[in-house]
Amino acid sequence: MTMSARDRLIVGLDIPTVAEAEKIVSTLGDSIAFYKIGYQLAFAGGLEFARDLVASGRKVFLDMKLLDIDNTVAKGVENIVKMGVSMLTLHAYPKAMRAAVEAARGSGLCLLGVTVLTSMDEQDVIDAGYEYDPHTLVLRRAEQARAAGMGGIVCSAEEAAAVRKIIGADMALVTPGIRPAGADKGDQKRVMTPAEALRAGSSHLVVARPIVQAAEPLTAARAILTEMESALSA
């Protein structure tokens, strides 16, 4: 892909209030063009804030991880399309993905299938009742997402290279759990550095805490962008 590092870096606004999110966006300025809004901020006015970000010319990745009966998923996606966001997640269950793809048809919304959360390891997957290990489950869901006509996949960077072989070059491959070298992993169990993730085949990287909780968020973001640019030009 020919996207720049700025196009590929998605800053996760995993913070409790819109006021704090506005401060982060203001601090990062033109250095960052793409933001993720998940549950925490969405339930504190973040959906309206997403509309404001879109109106300001920024891109928004709405991380809602939808999963419900087909009709409910479809109707939700139809309204999300109207918001003008760029990306939306749903759990990679075949029926839900097919319903979402049909509802988003003709729009510019990139639908992303969430495979296995990066906070989960093999024991977590077993405890959830699956017969597959995380890697096998990720690959199975990647195949199903491609068959459903999804725009991309969300997975750990550890699975990125294997997933890229399945989905081909055109689908987006979004990887959370990105940690610069030496950074605290927090609750993430399957992580990579930005450069490693790009080399593995990721198209977009989601970085939250290493930027939004940094003493100097802009400095942290620029350092990550520099690492990404080096990896892309290598």
N, C-alpha and C positions, 0 to 999 in steps of 0.2 A: 504494500500500500504506500501511497505517496504522501500521507498525512504527516504534518509536522508534530513535534513533541507537544506543542500547545494544543493541537487538535486531539491528541491522544490522552492527555492527562485530565482525569475527572476528579475534582476535589469533593470529597464527601462531607456535606454539611451535617455531620452527626453531632449536633449541638441542640440545646433545649429550647431556644427561643428565636423568633424571627429577628429580634434586635441584635442578638449575637451573630446571626447569620449575615445580616446586613453589614455588620462591622467587618466580618471576615472578607466578604465580597469587596467592600470598599478598600480594605487593606491590600488585597491581592491585585486590585485594579485590572489593567489590561493584560497582565501576565497570565491570567487564567480565564478561559472562555467557557468552561464546561463544569457544571456542578451536579452533584447527586443529592437528591432529597429522599430520605427514607421515613420510616414510621415516626421516629422521635420528633422531627421537625414538622412532618405532615400533620400531626395531631396537635400542633401548636400554631397553626396558621400557615404552615408551609406550602399548602396547595395554592393559596393566593400569592404567596411569595414566588412560587414557581412561575406563575403567570407574569409577575413583575419582571423576573429574570428574563423570560422569553421576550417580553416587550422591550427590554433593554438591549436585545441583540445577543444575549448569551444562550447557550444550550443547556438543557436540563435533562438529566437522567432520573426518571421517577422510579424509585426502587420500592414498588408495592408488593412484589411477589404474589400476584393474584393467583387464587385457586378456588374455584367454586363450580357450580353447575354451569353447563355451556351458556345458557341464556344470560345468567348473571355476569359471567366473564365478558361476553360479547357486549352487553349494554354498558358495562364499565369502560371497556376499551373505546367504545364509540364516543363517550364523553371525554375520555382522556385525549383522544385525537383532537378534539376541539380546543384543548389547552395549548396546543402547539409545541409540546415537549418533544425531544428528539428520541429518547429511549424509554422503554417501560419493561419491567421484569414481571414474569409470571413463573410459577413452578413448572418444570418441564414434564407435565403430564400430557400425554397425547391428545386427549379430548379437549382439554383446556386450551392447548396451543392451537389446535385446528379452529376452535371457536374464535380465538383472539385474532388469528391471521385473517379470517374472513371478515371480521368486524373492522380491521384496520386496512383492508384492501383499498388501494388507490391513494392512501395517505403517505406522508413522509415519516411515519412513526416506525422506528426500529424496535421490534419485539425481541426480547432476550429471554431465553429459557434458562432458569436457574437449575443447575444440575445438583451438586452437593455443596452445602454451605462450607466455607473455609474454616469455620469453627468446629467442624466435625471430623473425627478420625474414624478408624475402622470400628472401634468399640461403640462409638456413638451411632454409626450406621446399623450395626447389629442390634443395638438397643431399640432402634426405631422400627425394627421388624423386617429389614431388607436382607435378602440372601446374598447380596453382592458386597464386595469390599468397595470402598469409595472410588477407586480408580475404574473398576469395571462398571459401576453404576453411572459414573460420569460419562463414560464412552457410550453406554447404552442410551442415555438420555440425549447425548449429542446427535446420535443417529436419528432418534425420534424427532428432535427439533428440526433437523435438516429435512426430514420427510414431510413434516408439517408445514414447511415453508417459512419458518421463523427467520428473523433478520440476524440473529446471533445467539451466542451462548455466554453464560456466566459460569466460570469455573475457577478453581485454584490454578495459579501459574504452574504448579507442579504437573498438572494434566494438560497444559496448553499445547505442547508439542504433539501429543497423541490426538488431542481433539482437533487440532488444525488439519491433520491428515484425514480426518473423517469429514469435516465440514467444508474443506476446500479453502480457496484463497478469498472468496468474496464475502463470506459471512463475518460479522463482527465477533471478536473473541475478547470479552471483557473480564479482567481479572482483578478482584479485590484481594485483600490480604497482602498488599504490597508494603514492604518495610525497607527503608534504606539500610545499608550496612550498619550494624551496631545499634539499630533502633529496637525498642522493646516490642516483643510480639503481642503483648496484651492477651486477649482471649483467642487469638488466631493460632491455628495449629499447622496449617499448610501455607507457608509464605515463601516469597522470593523478593529479591531486590528489583528495582525498576529495570535495570539493564538485563538481568537474567530473564525477566518476564518477557521483554520485547524480543530477546533472542530466541525464546521458546515459541514465539508465534502470537503473542497477545497483540491485539490491535488497540485496545484502550486499557489504561490502568486506573484503578480507583484508589485514591489515597485520602484518608480522612485524618486520623489522630496525629500522624507525623507532621501534618501541616496545621490543622486547626487548633491543636493543643501545643504547638511550638511556641517558644518565647517570642520568636520573630517569624510569623507565618510566611511573610513574603520571602525572606531569606531561605526558609526551608523549601518553599515551592520552587524557587529559582534553582536551588541545588539539585532538586529532583529533575527539573527540566533539563539542566545541563547534563546530568547523567544519562537521561533518555536520548538527548541529541547525540551524545558520544556513541551510544549503542546503535543508533539509527544510521550513523555515518560510517560505522566500522565496516 
